[in-house]
């Protein structure tokens, strides 16, 4: 049977559906008896789903806008 450490090492491949049949069965067997690893995988799935919802990298225009706003704020604070 897999240890928790081994399951964690396989977790990315599991979530990417890249495990062999033997590995999948070993993971499932471990998950039947290990509540902590079930929680861990649930959290991993939630994290991946959340990351998919994040926008792509900000555009350079947003960086310029942020710099300009920071400059205006500094100017207003000096007055």
Contact map, one row per residue, 1 for C-alpha under 8 A:
1110000000000000000000000100110000000000000000000000000000000000000000000000000
1111011000000000000000000110010000000000000000000000000000000000000000000000000
1111111000000000000000000000010000000000000000000000000000000000000000000000000
0111111100000000000000000000000000001000000000000000000000000000000000000000000
0011111110000000000000000000000000000000000000000000000000000000000000000000000
0111111111000000000000000000000000000000000000000000000000000000000000000000000
0111111111100000000000000010010000001000000000000000000000000000000000000000000
0001111111110000000000000000000000001000000000000000000000000000000000000000000
0000111111110000000000000000000000000000000000000000000000000000000000000000000
0000011111111100001000000000000000000000000000000000000000000000000000000000000
0000001111111110000000000000000000000000100000000000000000000000000000000000000
0000000111111111000000000000000000000000000000000000000000000000000000000000000
0000000001111111111000000000000000000000000000000000000000000000000000000000000
0000000001111111111000010000000000000000000000000000000000000000000000000000000
0000000000111111110000000000000000000000000010000000000000000000000000000000000
0000000000011111110000000000000000000000000000000000000000000000000000000000000
0000000000001111111000000000000000000000000000000000000000000000000000000000000
0000000000001111111100000000000000000000000000000000000000000000000000000000000
0000000001001100111111110000000000000000000000000000000000000000000000000000000
0000000000000000011111110000000000000000000000000000000000000000000000000000000
0000000000000000001111111000000000000000000000000000000000000000000000000000000
0000000000000000001111111100000000000000000000000000000000000000000000000000000
0000000000000000001111111110000000000000000000000000000000000000000000000000000
0000000000000100001111111111000000000000000000000000000000000000000000000000000
0000000000000000000011111111100000000000000000000000000000000000000000000000000
1100000000000000000001111111110000000000000000000000000000000000000000000000000
0100001000000000000000111111111000000000000000000000000000000000000000000000000
0000000000000000000000011111111100000000000000000000000000000000000000000000000
1000000000000000000000001111111110000000000000000000000000000000000000000000000
1110001000000000000000000111111111000000000000000000000000000000000000000000000
0000000000000000000000000011111111101100000000000000000000000000000000000000000
0000000000000000000000000001111111100000000000000000000000000000000000000000000
0000000000000000000000000000111111100000000000000000000000000000000000000000000
0000000000000000000000000000011111111100000000000000000000000000000000000000000
0000000000000000000000000000001111111110000000000000000000000000000000000000000
0000000000000000000000000000000001111111000000000000000000000000000000000000000
0001001100000000000000000000001001111111100000000000000000000000000000000000000
0000000000000000000000000000001001111111110000000000000000000000000000000000000
0000000000000000000000000000000000111111111000000000000000000000000000000000000
0000000000000000000000000000000000011111111100000000000000000000000000000000000
0000000000100000000000000000000000001111111110000000000000000000000000000000000
0000000000000000000000000000000000000111111111000000000000000000000000000000000
0000000000000000000000000000000000000011111111100000000000000000000000000000000
0000000000000000000000000000000000000001111111110000000000000000000000000000000
0000000000000010000000000000000000000000111111111000000000000000000000000000000
0000000000000000000000000000000000000000011111111100000000000000000000000000000
0000000000000000000000000000000000000000001111111110000000000000000000000000000
0000000000000000000000000000000000000000000111111111000000000000000000000000000
0000000000000000000000000000000000000000000011111111100000000000000000000000000
0000000000000000000000000000000000000000000001111111110000000000000000000000000
0000000000000000000000000000000000000000000000111111110000000000000000000000000
0000000000000000000000000000000000000000000000011111110000000000000000000000000
0000000000000000000000000000000000000000000000001111111000000000000000000000000
0000000000000000000000000000000000000000000000000111111100000000000000000000000
0000000000000000000000000000000000000000000000000000111111000000000000000000000
0000000000000000000000000000000000000000000000000000011111000000000000000000000
0000000000000000000000000000000000000000000000000000001111100000000000000000000
0000000000000000000000000000000000000000000000000000001111110110000000000000000
0000000000000000000000000000000000000000000000000000000011111110000000000000000
0000000000000000000000000000000000000000000000000000000001111111000000000000000
0000000000000000000000000000000000000000000000000000000000111111100000000000000
0000000000000000000000000000000000000000000000000000000001111111110000000000000
0000000000000000000000000000000000000000000000000000000001111111111000000000000
0000000000000000000000000000000000000000000000000000000000011111111100000000000
0000000000000000000000000000000000000000000000000000000000001111111110000000000
0000000000000000000000000000000000000000000000000000000000000111111111000000000
0000000000000000000000000000000000000000000000000000000000000011111111100000000
0000000000000000000000000000000000000000000000000000000000000001111111110000000
0000000000000000000000000000000000000000000000000000000000000000111111111000000
0000000000000000000000000000000000000000000000000000000000000000011111111100000
0000000000000000000000000000000000000000000000000000000000000000001111111110000
0000000000000000000000000000000000000000000000000000000000000000000111111111000
0000000000000000000000000000000000000000000000000000000000000000000011111111100
0000000000000000000000000000000000000000000000000000000000000000000001111111110
0000000000000000000000000000000000000000000000000000000000000000000000111111111
0000000000000000000000000000000000000000000000000000000000000000000000011111111
0000000000000000000000000000000000000000000000000000000000000000000000001111111
0000000000000000000000000000000000000000000000000000000000000000000000000111111
0000000000000000000000000000000000000000000000000000000000000000000000000011111
